[in-house]
Amino acid sequence: MTYQQWALIADIYTPVIALVCFISILRVMLKGSMQQGLIRLVLVILSTIFIYTMMFIDNILHIWPTFGLHLG
């Protein structure tokens, strides 16, 4: 596959995963378990913060390229 095809797949599946995640949280909340829904929402937010923090650290320290794992 070309880079453009992979980019299109990434551009499509990431929002779909987020949508499914938030629909799942909303369903839990609508079933009456507001606390469980909020816990799941906080976990999603914390996971997102963790992922972007790791990405930021990698961009500064160039961890992936040292293992030969880079694009291009």
ABEGO torsion letter per residue (X at the ends): XBAAAAAAAAAAAAAAAAAAAAAAAAAAAAAGBAAAAAAAAAAAAAAAAAAAAAAAAAAAAGAAAAAGBBBX
